[in-house]
Amino acid sequence: MGLENKIIWITGASSGIGKSLAIHLSQQNTKLILSSRKESSLNEVKKMCNNPDNVSVLPLDLEDYSNFSDKVQQAISVFGRIDILVNNGGISQRSLAKNTNISVDKRLMDINYLGTVALTKEILPHFIENKSGHFVVTTSIVGKIGTPLRSTYAASKHALHGFFDSLRAEVHQDNIKVTMVCPGFVTTNVSKNALTGDGTPQDKMDTATANGIHPDRFAKIMAKAISKEKEEVYIAGAKEKLGVYAKRFYPKLLSRMIRKLSVT
C-alpha cells in the first residue's frame, strides 16, 4: 500500500529522524501533524515540507502525558482523522547504572515508554472506531540488545517492544497495524541530548553516532517500511544488525563482545 493521502501524526518531529521523515513524507502527497516540545523548530520543519498547507503543528511534551486526551482530539480535528501515528519522540542516556540517579531513570521511562504508551492509548479508540490505523514506533537496536551506558534507555526501548508486540495481537481483528522501527547509529543530536547520571545532557556527539546513517537516508527506508506495513525493521549498519542475530543464536558470544565495549 502507498502513503498517498494518508494523515500522519509524527512525534519528535522537530529534529533528527522525525524532521527528515516529515520532509520526505510531505513529498508523497500526505497530510502531516508535527509534534514536539519546540514549536518554533516545528514551524521551521513545516516550511521545509513540500506543501506547508498540508502540514499542521501541534506542540506536545511526552513527559506531560496527563493531558493527551485533549491533544488527540486537537490532532483529529485538524484533518478529520488520523491514519498513522509515528511514535518517534524520545531521549537517550550516557551513564553507568551505578552512577545514575533514580530520577533520571524515571524521566527516561516517562518520556520514552509511558509518554508513548499514553498517547497510543488515547488514539486507540479512534483507530478501533475506524477499523483502521497504524502505529509506527521508533525504538532502537538497543531495544533488542542492552549495551553499556544505556541501561535505562535500553530498558525503555525493550519495554516498547513488549507493549507493542502485545498490542499488535490484541488489535489485529480491528485492522490496526504495528511497525517497530529499530535504528542503529543515525547522525542526529541524540547523543548530544542524552542524559548523564545527574540528568544533564552529555552535550557532545559520540563518534559512532557521527559516523552513522544520515537521517534523510534513514527516513526513506523508514517510509518504505511503513508503506509495506512491516512488523519490525532494522535500519542500521552491518555490525548492529549482526548483533541482533547474534543475540538470538549466539547469546554468550555476544555478551563477551559487549563486555569489551567502552564504559567510560
ABEGO torsion letter per residue (X at the ends): XBABGBBBBBBGAABEAAAAAAAAAAAAGBBBBBBBABAAAAAAAAAABABAAABBBBBBBAABAAAAAAAAAAAAAAAGBBABBBBABEBBBBBBAAABBAAAAAAAAAAAAAAAAAAAAAAAAAAAAAGBEBBBBBBBAAAABBBBGAAAAAAAAAAAAAAAAAAAAAAAAAGBBBBBBBBBBBBBAAAAABBBAAGBBAGBBBAAAAABBBAAAAAAAAAAAAAAGBABBBBBBAAAAAAAAAAAABAAAAAAAAAABBAX
